[in-house]
Amino acid sequence: MFEIRLGDVIDDYCIKCRRLTNHSIVSIVEGAAAKVRCRTCYNDHDYRNEIAPPTKKELKKLALFNEVLAGAPGAIAPLDGIDDSAEVEAVVVGEAAGEETAGEENVAEDAAAPTLPAARAAKPTKSKSPKSK
């Protein structure tokens, strides 16, 4: 491997450009890049290891999913990145013992659920008319 130096060019996600761009290393802490400068917009920010932050929509989906998991019978811990292997093993052992899972019940309920008409599901977008002068 090579040792990084100030001014070296690396790829990173730019929070201002909202895309992966070339960056110059501005500061180094313990042998790793700490701050970088985008070579497109010249914005300085922390080095993000080429990972885009989650969007507000993704965060909202995760919160709603965790609410559903918390309310389900025999629920496991919410998805927050922590691996609770004891709870996962308990669920697997319960299924191996022949207990009925909540997922099997939901499949039958989902099959009987009414669906939206195709015309209502895909709403047309409104086009803006040019302003009259």
C-alpha positions in Angstrom: 0.0 0.0 0.0 1.0 3.6 -0.4 1.1 6.3 2.2 -1.3 9.2 1.6 0.0 12.8 1.6 -1.5 16.3 1.6 -2.7 17.2 -1.8 -3.2 13.7 -3.1 -6.3 13.2 -5.2 -8.9 10.7 -4.0 -12.5 10.0 -4.8 -15.2 11.0 -2.3 -18.9 11.9 -2.1 -19.3 15.7 -2.3 -22.1 17.0 -0.1 -22.5 20.1 -2.2 -22.3 18.6 -5.7 -24.3 15.5 -4.5 -22.1 13.1 -6.4 -18.8 11.2 -6.3 -16.0 13.5 -7.5 -12.3 13.9 -7.2 -11.1 15.5 -4.0 -7.7 16.8 -2.7 -6.6 15.8 0.8 -6.6 18.8 3.1 -5.8 17.2 6.4 -4.6 13.9 7.7 -5.3 12.3 11.2 -3.5 9.1 12.2 -2.5 8.3 8.7 -6.1 8.6 7.2 -7.7 11.5 5.3 -9.8 13.7 7.7 -10.8 16.6 5.5 -10.9 16.9 1.8 -11.6 19.6 -0.8 -13.8 19.0 -3.9 -11.9 19.7 -7.1 -15.2 20.6 -8.8 -16.8 23.1 -6.4 -13.9 23.7 -4.0 -16.0 22.9 -1.0 -14.1 21.6 2.1 -15.8 18.8 4.1 -15.0 15.7 6.2 -13.8 12.6 4.3 -16.9 10.3 3.9 -15.1 7.2 2.6 -17.0 7.5 -0.7 -20.4 6.8 1.0 -23.4 9.0 0.3 -25.4 10.0 3.4 -28.9 8.5 3.5 -31.7 10.6 2.0 -34.6 11.9 4.1 -36.8 9.4 2.3 -34.6 6.5 3.2 -34.5 7.6 6.9 -38.3 7.9 6.9 -38.7 4.4 5.4 -36.3 3.0 8.0 -38.3 4.6 10.9 -41.6 3.3 9.6 -40.1 -0.1 9.1 -38.8 -0.1 12.7 -42.3 0.9 13.9 -43.8 -2.1 12.1 -41.2 -4.4 13.5 -41.8 -3.1 17.1 -45.6 -3.7 16.8 -45.4 -7.2 15.3 -46.0 -10.3 17.5 -42.7 -12.0 18.4 -40.9 -8.9 17.1 -37.1 -8.6 16.9 -35.1 -5.5 17.6 -35.3 -2.5 15.2 -32.8 -2.3 12.4 -30.2 0.1 13.7 -27.1 -1.6 12.6 -26.6 -3.6 15.9 -26.3 -7.3 15.4 -28.3 -9.0 18.2 -27.4 -12.6 17.5 -29.2 -13.9 20.6 -32.6 -12.6 19.4 -32.0 -13.9 15.8 -31.1 -17.4 17.2 -34.3 -17.3 19.3 -36.4 -16.6 16.3 -34.7 -19.4 14.3 -35.1 -21.9 17.1 -38.8 -21.0 17.4 -39.4 -21.6 13.7 -37.5 -24.9 13.9 -39.7 -26.1 16.8 -42.7 -25.8 14.5 -44.2 -22.5 15.7 -46.3 -20.7 13.1 -44.6 -17.5 11.9 -46.3 -14.1 11.5 -45.2 -13.9 7.9 -47.3 -16.9 6.9 -50.5 -15.3 8.2 -49.7 -12.0 6.4 -49.4 -13.8 3.1 -53.0 -14.9 3.2 -54.2 -11.4 4.3 -52.2 -9.7 1.5 -53.7 -12.0 -1.2 -57.2 -10.9 -0.2 -56.4 -7.2 0.0 -57.9 -5.1 -2.8 -55.6 -3.4 -5.2 -55.8 0.1 -6.7 -56.9 0.5 -10.3 -54.0 1.0 -12.7 -55.3 4.5 -13.7 -55.4 5.6 -10.0 -52.0 4.1 -9.1 -50.2 6.0 -11.9 -51.4 9.6 -11.7 -50.4 11.8 -14.7 -48.3 14.8 -13.9 -49.5 18.3 -14.5 -47.7 20.2 -17.2 -47.1 23.9 -16.7 -48.4 26.1 -19.4 -46.2 29.0 -20.5 -47.1 32.4 -18.9 -48.9 34.8 -21.2 -47.2 38.1 -21.8 
